[in-house]
Amino acid sequence: MTRGLGNTWRTLFRTLMATTILAGGASAALAADDGDAPTKTPIKHVVVIFQENVSLDHYFATYPVATNPNGEPSFTARDDTPTVNGLTGALLTNNPNGANPIRLDRSQALTCDNDHDYTDEQKAADAGLLDKFAITSCSGTIGLNYYDGNTVTAMWNYAQHFALNDNSFGTTFGPSTPGALNLVSGQMHAIGKLVTINDASNDLAGDITASAATITGDADPIFDDCGSPDQAGFAAQGGADNHNIGDLLNAKGITWGWFQGGFTPTTPATFNPDGSVKTPAVCAATSEGHPGIDPGNPSDPVHAPVSAYSAHHNPFMYYDTDANTHHLPPSSAAMVGKTDQAKHQYDLSTFFDALEDNRLPAVSFIKARRAEDGHPSNSDPLSEQLFVVDLINKLERSPEWRETAVMVLWDDSDGWYDHVTGPIVNHSNVAGKDAFTGSDCGTPSRLDSTATREMPTMSLSASYGSLL
């Protein structure tokens, strides 16, 4: 099931093309910041902050009206603030799910992780009736619940001062890997061939659909040393192969990079004299768990270390020609954003180094460490906002800010309730996988992707002012 590249991806693609098309030849894009390529708008840098597992209603259900209880950060909107397509009237008091959505307080920032399986999310949507979210709720009917501006205060302030799109849809049902693949290619299906490794528990069948050569779950990327079975990826077959936005940017000579927390291996790969791999890289870095919760109490068990890197959150590792399999660093600071052994994939720290040196690539994709990526269970809204605010503050204080556009996106809905489902343009009916209408999602039979739950998209630029 697909909606082409999807609303979110098309928005990103149009932004990239509108702001980074070269006016003076491809080689100009490779220059340092003082020689940035001429662009059709003042924007020379696009930064995409790609977070985890939020539906529009989960963060913005009652925007711009917050409860504002005593003892919590308050949010009071300007008088001219428009409302969003959120939860009002009967959706709050007589919801079709048999229970009503409840506001979650800041003290409830840490939640369990909902079921966001490809098939179960279709069952919850129930042919557009959106009345079976008990299926995806990890505890009771928690999947219906939402935060307001007293918990996701920074997000509401960005929406207030910049731009929030409340008509943006995820391109697929299911978890992070399909969402990440759709971000960079709009495609979960193998154009060449799908290569896989099963694990001892035989879990691979839950993450791929072999009959359709499609990744529908969180199989780790097969071309990543730091992934582990089960794994999958796309390889060439004959003259056919999968491609992604990185390939398109390379073809235009536009600098770009994927920057992810925990990417630098704790044990680098080693190689034999002939260049073959002797031992693979190991990514065992950790960071403080839930830094936004009870921050004044370091002994709180909530701060137990959390692994930093998630292999299945890195979409470029699924492509045989694009993967930085051994997590090699760039050959020099001047090569960040350009093609070398790093293949445009870097540790998050490299982004901040490039920002400090005024050498940001034209396009930067940002993935937080797991403790700050917003994914329920291993992260939370308060910790997520620490990361997002810190990053945007650093951009705003940089000389790059006046030439930068920031987009904040989320990869999937995590099974959180949203009262709108997107139009399903291309359908699929793979037995045992598709269940939107009960037993399928229409025709034809090839499994792919879909416009599903509303997920917020925020756009920030100096053209709209500053929060500082």
Buried (B, 14 or more C-beta within 10 A) or exposed (E): BBBEBBBBBBBBBEBBEBBBBBEEEEEBBBEEBEEBBEBEBEBBBBBBBBBBBBBBBBBBBBBBBBBEEEEBBEBEBEEEBEEBBBBBEEBBEEBBBEBBBEBBBBEBBBBEBBBBBBBBBBBBBBBEEBBBBBBBBBEEBBBBBBBBBBBBBBBBBBBBEBEBBBEBBBBBBBBBBBBBBBBBBBBBBBBBBBBBBBBEEEBBEBBBBEEBBBBBBBBBBBBBBBBEBBBBBBBBBEEEBBBBBBBBBBEBBBBBBBBBBBBBBBEBBEEEEEEEEEEBBBBEBBBBBBBBBBBEEEEEEBBEEBBBBBBBBBBBBBBBBBBBBBBBBBEEEEBBBBBBEBBBBBBBEBBBBBBEEEBBBBBBBBBBBBBBBBBBBBBBBBBBBBBBBEBBEBBBEBEBBBBBBBBBBBBBBBBBBBBBBBEBEBBBBBEEBBBBBEEBBBEEBBBBBBBBBBBBBBBBBBEEEBBE
